């Protein structure tokens, strides 16, 4: 009898939870319509992979790319709408968030066609790669609209878990296995530090998880100058720092990037243009040494010029896009009175230009004795689409 009553209570509780979730999705689903398109694309990929053979591989690329393009289109149609908060305050949509969502979707859309050649050469599973990329994109989009501590933690973890899997995608590569282990350990450590900081913030604000409510709670309880807030900010800064790997928490990054598959590297870094040029050269020559790029201009002018332009843009030379980005950043810093930080940024930019110019000089060298065997045996891609992608990036 007791078991029967408990079973009925469990069914009733489960039904209430399901109805509440269905109610939230029904009345708030329009606010996450671009994300819903990606979720539908993920489900469709799984269905096709489980019911098809190798002949349907082009369909997998088509579905993943189409879902990303449709998600971008949905974002553009939603532009200029009033800011809205949905899902009981857990998610917010506004034009500022949608800019970053658009950038994430655009990078993912470019990532897939640029990775086709690599996947075919390494003979890796295609469906898993596409699933990981779409899921990581989904996590990044939810992070852009996160409005509470739980969503802020879960969304980057969704992105990070896919990053761990992609970094160890080439199972037979020793460097890839090493990268996965280091990335997983550092990611787990940074997540635990971040959660500890969130717990301090949650307690200091009086048990609030929404960002605006946390601010109101700190003001009402007059805890904004307390040691607890300082501890929370320290732990949150350290946790986010290990995830983003800025100095001085960047020591683990080179080892992980060395072992990662190349397309995952440029997907994370967002330097799509540069890595879109490096990937084809590495696949066609089998080397990843910068010295082996000597004389590339004599064999593939399109690729060499594309790489040179991307490097100059990263260095911040006018009139390329990188110059205007750095100019705006330095101008805002100067207006805010951060003169010391602006000076450091200018100094490091000048130093970086020197190293970028050394690589460009290496690409453009015309001396036969300096041209490496890798470049002498280099075969330019016969596909015009590949060359056009390299130049446009």
C-alpha positions in Angstrom: 0.0 0.0 0.0 2.8 2.4 0.9 4.6 1.6 -2.3 1.5 2.2 -4.3 1.0 5.6 -2.7 4.6 6.6 -3.3 4.4 5.4 -6.9 1.3 7.6 -7.5 3.1 10.6 -5.9 6.1 10.0 -8.1 3.9 9.9 -11.2 2.0 13.1 -10.2 5.3 14.9 -9.5 6.8 13.8 -12.8 3.6 14.9 -14.6 3.7 18.4 -12.9 7.4 18.8 -13.9 6.7 17.7 -17.5 3.7 20.1 -17.8 5.7 23.0 -16.3 8.6 22.3 -18.8 6.1 22.1 -21.7 4.4 25.3 -20.6 7.8 27.1 -20.4 8.8 25.8 -23.8 5.4 26.6 -25.4 5.4 30.2 -24.2 9.1 30.9 -24.4 10.2 28.8 -27.3 10.1 31.7 -29.7 12.9 33.4 -27.8 15.2 30.6 -28.4 14.1 29.8 -32.0 17.6 29.9 -33.4 18.8 27.5 -30.8 15.8 25.2 -31.5 16.9 25.0 -35.1 20.3 23.7 -34.0 18.7 21.2 -31.7 16.5 20.0 -34.5 19.6 19.7 -36.7 21.3 17.6 -34.1 18.4 15.2 -33.9 18.2 14.9 -37.7 21.9 14.1 -37.9 21.5 11.3 -35.4 18.5 9.9 -37.2 20.2 9.9 -40.6 23.5 8.5 -39.2 21.6 5.6 -37.6 19.6 4.7 -40.7 22.0 5.4 -43.6 25.3 4.3 -45.0 28.5 6.0 -46.2 26.8 7.2 -49.4 24.7 9.7 -47.4 27.8 11.6 -46.1 27.1 14.7 -48.2 23.7 14.9 -46.6 25.3 15.1 -43.2 27.3 18.2 -44.3 24.3 19.7 -45.9 22.0 19.3 -42.9 24.6 20.7 -40.4 25.4 23.7 -42.7 21.8 24.3 -43.4 20.8 24.3 -39.8 23.6 26.8 -39.0 22.5 29.1 -41.9 18.8 28.9 -40.9 19.8 29.8 -37.4 21.7 32.8 -38.7 18.6 33.8 -40.7 16.4 33.5 -37.7 18.7 35.8 -35.7 18.7 38.4 -38.5 14.8 38.4 -38.6 14.8 38.9 -34.9 17.0 41.9 -35.0 15.8 45.2 -33.5 13.2 43.6 -31.4 12.7 44.8 -27.8 14.9 43.1 -25.1 13.1 40.2 -23.5 13.7 38.0 -20.5 12.3 34.4 -20.8 12.3 31.1 -19.0 11.6 32.6 -15.6 14.5 35.0 -15.9 17.1 32.5 -16.9 17.6 33.7 -20.5 17.5 37.1 -22.1 17.5 38.2 -25.7 18.7 41.6 -27.0 20.7 43.0 -29.9 23.9 43.0 -28.0 23.7 39.3 -27.2 22.6 38.5 -30.8 25.8 40.1 -32.2 27.9 37.5 -30.4 25.5 34.7 -31.3 25.8 35.7 -34.9 29.7 35.6 -34.7 29.6 32.1 -33.1 27.2 30.8 -35.8 29.3 32.4 -38.6 32.5 30.8 -37.3 30.8 27.4 -37.0 29.4 27.8 -40.5 32.9 28.4 -41.9 34.4 25.7 -39.8 32.5 22.8 -41.4 33.5 23.3 -45.1 37.1 24.1 -44.1 37.3 20.8 -42.2 36.1 18.5 -45.0 39.5 18.0 -46.5 41.1 17.2 -43.1 38.4 14.7 -42.1 38.7 12.9 -45.5 42.4 12.7 -45.2 42.4 11.3 -41.7 39.4 9.1 -42.3 37.7 10.0 -39.1 34.1 9.7 -38.1 32.1 12.6 -39.7 28.8 12.4 -37.7 30.5 12.8 -34.4 32.6 15.7 -35.5 29.5 17.5 -36.8 27.5 16.7 -33.6 30.3 18.1 -31.4 30.6 21.3 -33.5 26.9 22.0 -33.4 26.6 21.2 -29.7 29.5 23.5 -28.9 27.8 26.2 -31.0 24.6 25.6 -29.0 26.5 26.0 -25.7 28.1 29.3 -26.9 24.7 30.7 -28.0 23.1 29.9 -24.7 26.0 31.5 -22.9 25.5 34.7 -24.8 21.9 35.0 -23.4 22.6 33.5 -20.0 21.0 35.6 -17.2 21.6 33.5 -14.1 24.5 31.6 -12.4 23.3 28.2 -13.4 23.0 28.9 -17.1 26.3 30.8 -17.0 27.9 27.6 -15.6 26.1 25.0 -17.7 26.4 26.7 -21.1 30.3 26.9 -21.1 30.4 23.4 -19.8 28.4 22.2 -22.8 31.0 24.0 -25.0 33.9 22.7 -23.0 32.8 19.0 -23.0 32.6 19.1 -26.8 36.0 20.8 -26.9 37.5 17.9 -24.8 36.1 15.4 -27.2 37.3 17.2 -30.3 40.8 17.7 -28.9 41.0 13.9 -28.5 39.3 13.1 -31.7 42.4 11.5 -33.3 42.7 8.6 -30.9 45.9 7.1 -32.4 47.8 10.4 -32.1 49.9 10.5 -28.9 49.9 14.3 -28.9 46.1 14.4 -29.2 45.7 12.1 -26.2 48.1 14.2 -24.2 46.2 17.4 -25.2 42.9 15.8 -24.1 44.2 14.8 -20.7 45.7 18.2 -20.0 42.6 20.0 -21.3 40.3 17.9 -19.3 42.2 18.3 -16.0 42.6 22.0 -16.4 39.0 22.4 -17.5 37.8 20.4 -14.5 40.0 22.5 -12.1 38.8 25.8 -13.6 35.1 24.7 -13.4 35.5 23.8 -9.7 37.1 27.1 -8.9 34.4 28.9 -10.9 31.6 27.1 -9.0 33.2 27.9 -5.7 33.2 31.6 -6.6 29.5 31.4 -7.7 28.7 29.8 -4.3 30.3 32.7 -2.5 28.3 35.2 -4.7 25.1 33.2 -4.1 25.5 33.3 -0.4 26.5 37.0 -0.2 23.5 38.1 -2.2 21.0 36.3 0.0 20.4 33.2 -2.1 19.8 34.9 -5.5 20.9 33.4 -8.9 19.7 35.9 -11.4 22.2 38.6 -12.2 20.0 41.6 -11.5 18.6 40.1 -8.4 22.2 39.4 -7.2 23.0 43.1 -7.6 19.8 44.1 -5.7 20.5 41.6 -3.0 24.0 42.9 -2.5 22.7 46.4 -2.2 19.9 45.5 0.2 22.2 43.4 2.5 25.0 46.0 2.1 27.4 43.1 1.3 29.0 44.7 -1.8 32.1 45.8 0.2 32.4 42.6 2.3 35.3 40.1 2.1 32.9 37.5 0.8 32.4 39.5 -2.4 36.2 39.9 -2.8 36.7 36.1 -2.4 33.9 35.5 -4.9 35.4 37.8 -7.5 38.9 36.3 -7.1 37.6 32.7 -7.6 35.4 33.7 -10.5 38.3 35.6 -12.2 40.7 32.7 -11.7 38.1 30.2 -13.0 37.3 32.2 -16.1 41.0 33.0 -16.6 41.9 29.3 -16.8 39.2 28.8 -19.3 40.2 31.7 -21.5 43.9 31.2 -20.9 45.1 34.8 -20.8 48.5 35.5 -19.1 49.5 34.4 -16.5 47.1 31.4 -16.7 48.2 30.4 -20.3 51.0 27.9 -19.5 48.8 24.9 -20.3 47.6 26.3 -23.7 50.6 25.5 -26.0 50.7 21.9 -25.1 46.9 21.5 -25.7 46.9 23.4 -29.0 49.9 21.3 -30.2 47.9 18.1 -29.8 44.6 19.3 -30.9 43.3 18.6 -34.4 43.9 21.7 -36.4 40.3 22.6 -37.3 39.4 22.5 -33.6 42.2 25.0 -32.9 41.0 27.6 -35.3 37.4 27.1 -34.2 38.3 27.9 -30.6 40.7 30.7 -31.5 38.2 32.3 -34.0 41.3 33.3 -36.2 39.6 31.5 -39.1 41.4 33.2 -41.9 44.9 32.3 -40.7 44.1 28.8 -39.9 42.1 28.4 -43.1 45.4 28.9 -44.9 47.5 26.8 -42.5 45.2 23.7 -42.7 45.5 23.2 -46.5 49.3 23.6 -46.4 49.7 21.1 -43.5 47.4 18.6 -45.3 49.3 18.8 -48.6 52.8 18.7 -47.2 52.5 16.9 -43.9 54.4 19.5 -41.9 53.5 22.1 -39.3 56.9 23.8 -39.0 56.9 27.5 -39.9 60.3 27.2 -41.5 58.9 24.9 -44.1 56.7 27.7 -45.5 59.8 29.3 -47.1 59.1 30.2 -50.8 55.4 29.3 -50.7 54.6 32.3 -52.9 56.4 30.7 -55.8 54.1 27.6 -55.7 50.7 28.9 -54.5 50.4 32.7 -54.6 46.7 32.6 -53.6 47.5 30.8 -50.4 50.6 32.9 -49.6 48.8 36.2 -50.1 45.8 35.1 -48.1 48.1 34.1 -45.2 50.1 37.3 -45.4 46.9 39.4 -45.3 45.6 37.5 -42.3 48.9 37.9 -40.5 49.0 41.6 -41.2 45.4 42.0 -40.0 46.3 40.1 -36.8 49.2 42.5 -36.3 46.8 45.5 -36.7 48.2 47.2 -39.7 45.9 49.6 -41.6 43.7 49.4 -43.6 42.9 45.9 -42.6 40.1 44.9 -40.2 42.5 44.1 -37.3 43.7 47.7 -37.3 40.2 49.2 -36.7 39.5 46.6 -34.0 42.6 47.5 -32.1 42.1 51.2 -32.7 38.6 51.1 -31.2 39.9 49.0 -28.2 42.8 51.4 -27.5 40.6 54.4 -27.9 38.0 53.1 -25.4 40.8 52.3 -23.0 42.3 55.8 -23.3 38.9 57.4 -22.8 38.4 55.3 -19.7 41.8 56.5 -18.3 43.5 53.1 -18.6 46.7 54.7 -19.9 49.0 52.0 -18.6 47.0 49.1 -20.2 46.9 51.0 -23.5 50.6 51.5 -23.4 51.2 47.8 -22.8 48.8 46.9 -25.6 50.6 49.2 -28.1 54.0 47.8 -27.1 52.9 44.2 -27.5 51.2 45.0 -30.8 54.4 46.5 -32.2 56.4 43.4 -31.0 53.8 41.1 -32.6 54.1 42.9 -36.0 57.8 42.1 -36.1 57.2 38.4 -35.8 54.3 38.5 -38.3 56.6 40.3 -40.8 59.3 37.6 -40.4 56.8 34.9 -41.4 55.6 37.0 -44.4 59.2 37.5 -45.5 59.7 33.7 -45.3 56.6 33.2 -47.5 57.8 35.6 -50.2 61.4 34.5 -50.4 62.5 33.9 -54.0 65.9 32.3 -53.5 66.0 28.7 -54.6 68.4 27.7 -51.8 65.9 28.9 -49.2 62.9 27.1 -50.6 62.2 24.0 -48.5 61.7 20.5 -50.0 58.1 20.6 -48.7 57.4 23.6 -50.9 59.2 22.2 -53.9 57.0 19.1 -53.7 53.9 21.1 -52.9 50.8 20.5 -55.1 48.3 23.2 -55.3 44.7 22.1 -54.9 42.9 21.5 -58.3 39.6 22.7 -56.8 38.9 26.3 -57.5 36.5 26.4 -54.5 39.3 25.6 -52.1 41.5 28.4 -53.6 38.6 30.9 -53.5 37.9 30.0 -49.8 41.6 30.5 -48.9 41.7 33.9 -50.7 38.4 35.2 -49.3 39.3 34.2 -45.8 
